[in-house]
Amino acid sequence: MLPRAHRLTRADDFRLAVRRGRRFPTASAVCYRIAADVDGPLFGVIVSKQVGNAVVRNRVRRRIQAICAESVRDAAPGQLVVVRALPGSREAEWDTLRAEIGGAVRQAVVAA
């Protein structure tokens, strides 16, 4: 579970990361990272209705948050990282999703 202190909650921060952040695309998601004036690394997840119904969206969101939680200790403070799930993430197995998105998130936080 992604600790509350590392969750991105402000809409302006999501917008900033998606519009101006560096992109790290995968088959299942797109990861965005931007440097910002924040205390620690903050992670946010975007899962649109194109991914599926509420049950599917919540499952995908929980999986992505778990992947981000694994990357919190590797991330430097002052980063906003947003992961936007693509429709292909609904069929992806856990191991595949973890490898793809985990790699993109690690690449994003290391690229700082």
Secondary structure, DSSP 4 states (H G I P E B T S, - for coil): ---GGGB---HHHHHHHHHHSEEEE-SSEEEEEEE-S-SS-EEEEE--TTS-SHHHHHHHHHHHHHHHHHHGGGSPSSEEEEEEE-GGGGT--HHHHHHHHHHHHHHHHH--
